[in-house]
Amino acid sequence: MEHKVVVIGGGPAGMMAAINARIYGAQVVLIEKNQRVGKKLGITGKGRGNITSSVEIDEFIASYPGNGKFLYSALNEFSNYDLIDFFEQKGLKTKVERGNRVFPQSERALDVVNLLYQNMVEAGVQILSGQEVVGILIKSQRVVGVMTARDRIIADAAIIATGGISYPATGSTGDGYKWAQEVGHLIIAPRASLVPLVAVEEWVKDLQGLSLKNVRASACKIDGRQINEEFGEMLFTHFGVSGPIILSMSSDIGKYLFEGEKTVMLTIDLKPALSEEKLDERVQRDFAKYARRNLKNSLGELLPKKMIPVIISLSGIDGEKECGSISREERGWLVKLLKSLSMTIVDTRPVAEAIVTAGGVDVKEVHPRTMESKLIGGLFFAGEVLDVDGYTGGFNLQAAFSTGYAAGKYASMK
């Protein structure tokens, strides 16, 4: 006799869970409240679909500031290489780009969505789109079914794969947290992860739209202890900073702010390839070369044009002063500024603007190998609904696919 598994949520975790539960012999129903599955997946990687990373397993685990060790079993059972093979065997060719990011060769996230959807259909998954689940049916601490706004579906297992609360327009509105809490699970307060940061300094707004490459950013608590550090590309915005390295740092920074830290100091090394001494020598050469020019017209080889007036203002040096008359002390101020341009971070942007939600179902109450609840038999979790979050670069999608794979496999055995 076939076991019925109900999967709630048609994102990457839910679709992988549905496909795998069917492969392992279960009768599967997937319920998606949107009219189509994969709405959020279709916009990942700026629409290009950064499905995973090509790094080794230990580096994978280290790329989750939120409970990476919980994923060890799931990643070993269905690794990034297994995921790439899964797509390749089904006709979706992939490629590896800078930073070990893996994309479809087509550079279309929608191709990933369509492939997963087609595989569900071919496997015989019953897809109920445009339907909303209102609760999980529990009897004697076991799942007996799922209640939708229209019907009651009897089941041996239910997989909650409803995502977090980021990008709510895609359907991620925190429903899974509510159902998990109703049956006794602890929910770690959801917060933004992979999200831009808000700075208080007015000069930041003057740099809006400016992108910097090959810079090093470091974040410190008020007492000076470092939170994290990243090298790469960033972007100034009208409210603060964004871009790849800022998003990667935002989970740890957001955690400190969320836990009550009033501010975090973010420092940018604009010239990380040069020591302070070497940078000073470089500035001296430029000043000798442009000795008769004023300072504001002499920094074009050192800085982006948009940044020059901001740096001069922050340095305290008169921009009209000729380079040849700038003192050693003033030059020292400029060099220190280029090596440590600091700003005060007071908040993250709202969770609705975050790529990923940190927080969620406490993983201490979930079996890491099977994704089954330790409290309720036949209840499984997969994807962003769990308190697991990774850095940018394909890690969050891999977590969704791996936990979905495990949940689907073991739910089929209930």
KABEL-V37489 format. One record per residue. N is the residue number from 1. RES is the residue in one small letter. PSI is psi in radians with two decimals (none if undefined). Layout:
BEGIN
N:RES:PSI  N:RES:PSI
END
This chain:
BEGIN
1:m:2.36  2:e:2.52  3:h:2.48  4:k:2.20  5:v:2.24  6:v:2.16  7:v:2.21  8:i:1.91  9:g:2.17  10:g:0.71  11:g:-2.90  12:p:-0.74  13:a:-0.78  14:g:-0.74  15:m:-0.72  16:m:-0.70  17:a:-0.76  18:a:-0.79  19:i:-0.79  20:n:-0.64  21:a:-0.64  22:r:-0.74  23:i:-0.66  24:y:0.19  25:g:0.05  26:a:2.69  27:q:2.20  28:v:2.33  29:v:2.23  30:l:2.24  31:i:2.18  32:e:2.19  33:k:-0.40  34:n:2.92  35:q:-0.30  36:r:2.71  37:v:2.87  38:g:0.50  39:k:-0.79  40:k:-0.68  41:l:-0.59  42:g:-0.22  43:i:0.09  44:t:2.67  45:g:0.68  46:k:0.65  47:g:-0.02  48:r:-0.26  49:g:1.20  50:n:1.53  51:i:-0.50  52:t:-2.98  53:s:2.73  54:s:0.20  55:v:2.90  56:e:2.90  57:i:-0.72  58:d:-0.68  59:e:-0.57  60:f:-0.92  61:i:-0.69  62:a:-0.21  63:s:0.20  64:y:1.72  65:p:-0.37  66:g:1.71  67:n:0.75  68:g:-0.66  69:k:-0.45  70:f:-0.49  71:l:-0.02  72:y:-0.85  73:s:-0.78  74:a:-0.70  75:l:-0.54  76:n:-0.59  77:e:-0.64  78:f:1.56  79:s:3.11  80:n:-0.62  81:y:-0.65  82:d:-0.69  83:l:-0.79  84:i:-0.76  85:d:-0.72  86:f:-0.85  87:f:-0.73  88:e:-0.76  89:q:-0.42  90:k:0.16  91:g:0.07  92:l:1.78  93:k:2.55  94:t:2.93  95:k:2.67  96:v:2.27  97:e:-3.09  98:r:2.41  99:g:0.31  100:n:0.37  101:r:2.32  102:v:2.20  103:f:2.78  104:p:2.52  105:q:-0.51  106:s:-0.28  107:e:0.61  108:r:1.93  109:a:-0.53  110:l:-0.45  111:d:-0.59  112:v:-0.79  113:v:-0.85  114:n:-0.67  115:l:-0.80  116:l:-0.74  117:y:-0.82  118:q:-0.66  119:n:-0.60  120:m:-0.80  121:v:-0.84  122:e:-0.55  123:a:-0.29  124:g:0.39  125:v:2.29  126:q:2.08  127:i:2.08  128:l:1.68  129:s:2.77  130:g:0.36  131:q:2.50  132:e:2.28  133:v:2.42  134:v:-0.19  135:g:2.85  136:i:2.33  137:l:2.14  138:i:2.40  139:k:2.21  140:s:0.79  141:q:0.50  142:r:2.62  143:v:2.31  144:v:-0.09  145:g:-3.01  146:v:2.44  147:m:2.17  148:t:3.06  149:a:-0.30  150:r:-0.49  151:d:2.94  152:r:2.18  153:i:2.03  154:i:2.38  155:a:2.74  156:d:-0.40  157:a:2.63  158:a:2.38  159:i:2.03  160:i:1.97  161:a:0.92  162:t:0.02  163:g:-2.94  164:g:-2.33  165:i:0.20  166:s:2.64  167:y:1.02  168:p:-0.42  169:a:-0.32  170:t:0.02  171:g:-0.06  172:s:1.56  173:t:0.27  174:g:0.27  175:d:-0.72  176:g:-0.61  177:y:-0.76  178:k:-0.83  179:w:-0.71  180:a:-0.74  181:q:-0.66  182:e:-0.51  183:v:0.19  184:g:0.03  185:h:2.54  186:l:2.31  187:i:2.07  188:i:2.20  189:a:2.12  190:p:2.49  191:r:2.95  192:a:2.46  193:s:2.67  194:l:1.13  195:v:2.55  196:p:2.80  197:l:2.59  198:v:2.19  199:a:2.68  200:v:-0.42  201:e:2.33  202:e:-0.56  203:w:-0.41  204:v:-0.66  205:k:-0.52  206:d:-0.32  207:l:0.14  208:q:2.26  209:g:-0.16  210:l:2.20  211:s:2.35  212:l:2.36  213:k:2.70  214:n:0.80  215:v:2.82  216:r:2.21  217:a:2.40  218:s:2.50  219:a:2.41  220:c:2.59  221:k:3.03  222:i:-0.62  223:d:0.05  224:g:-0.18  225:r:2.34  226:q:2.44  227:i:-0.94  228:n:3.08  229:e:2.47  230:e:2.65  231:f:2.36  232:g:-2.33  233:e:2.48  234:m:2.98  235:l:2.38  236:f:2.50  237:t:3.14  238:h:-0.27  239:f:-0.24  240:g:-2.08  241:v:2.66  242:s:-2.79  243:g:2.93  244:p:-0.87  245:i:-0.53  246:i:-0.76  247:l:-0.73  248:s:-0.63  249:m:-0.32  250:s:-0.52  251:s:-0.87  252:d:-0.72  253:i:-0.82  254:g:-0.62  255:k:-0.79  256:y:-0.72  257:l:-0.70  258:f:-0.57  259:e:0.07  260:g:-0.11  261:e:2.29  262:k:-0.66  263:t:2.78  264:v:2.37  265:m:2.16  266:l:2.16  267:t:2.29  268:i:2.16  269:d:1.86  270:l:-0.33  271:k:1.11  272:p:-0.34  273:a:-0.24  274:l:2.37  275:s:2.91  276:e:-0.67  277:e:-0.80  278:k:-0.64  279:l:-0.69  280:d:-0.72  281:e:-0.70  282:r:-0.78  283:v:-0.71  284:q:-0.74  285:r:-0.75  286:d:-0.73  287:f:-0.61  288:a:-0.68  289:k:-0.67  290:y:0.73  291:a:-0.59  292:r:-0.08  293:r:2.69  294:n:2.81  295:l:-0.75  296:k:-0.32  297:n:0.29  298:s:0.05  299:l:0.19  300:g:-0.44  301:e:-0.17  302:l:-0.52  303:l:2.69  304:p:2.54  305:k:-0.73  306:k:-0.45  307:m:-0.37  308:i:-0.90  309:p:-0.57  310:v:-0.82  311:i:-0.73  312:i:-0.77  313:s:-0.79  314:l:-0.50  315:s:-0.42  316:g:0.10  317:i:2.46  318:d:2.07  319:g:-0.34  320:e:-0.18  321:k:2.39  322:e:2.48  323:c:-0.63  324:g:-0.32  325:s:0.11  326:i:2.28  327:s:2.86  328:r:-0.70  329:e:-0.78  330:e:-0.70  331:r:-0.64  332:g:-0.70  333:w:-0.77  334:l:-0.79  335:v:-0.78  336:k:-0.65  337:l:-0.73  338:l:-0.49  339:k:-0.25  340:s:1.20  341:l:1.93  342:s:2.58  343:m:2.76  344:t:2.03  345:i:2.18  346:v:-0.18  347:d:2.91  348:t:2.85  349:r:2.85  350:p:2.65  351:v:-0.46  352:a:-0.38  353:e:-0.05  354:a:2.61  355:i:-0.61  356:v:2.65  357:t:2.22  358:a:2.77  359:g:3.12  360:g:-2.73  361:v:2.21  362:d:2.10  363:v:-0.26  364:k:-0.34  365:e:0.28  366:v:2.35  367:h:2.11  368:p:-0.42  369:r:-0.66  370:t:-0.34  371:m:0.27  372:e:2.51  373:s:2.46  374:k:-0.15  375:l:-0.63  376:i:2.09  377:g:2.39  378:g:0.06  379:l:2.18  380:f:2.72  381:f:2.57  382:a:2.47  383:g:-2.62  384:e:-0.25  385:v:-0.42  386:l:2.72  387:d:1.19  388:v:2.25  389:d:2.50  390:g:3.02  391:y:2.94  392:t:2.63  393:g:0.28  394:g:-0.06  395:f:-0.64  396:n:-0.65  397:l:-0.69  398:q:-0.73  399:a:-0.70  400:a:-0.81  401:f:-0.73  402:s:-0.77  403:t:-0.59  404:g:-0.74  405:y:-0.85  406:a:-0.81  407:a:-0.76  408:g:-0.78  409:k:-0.89  410:y:-0.45  411:a:-0.55  412:s:-0.28  413:m:0.00  414:k:none
END
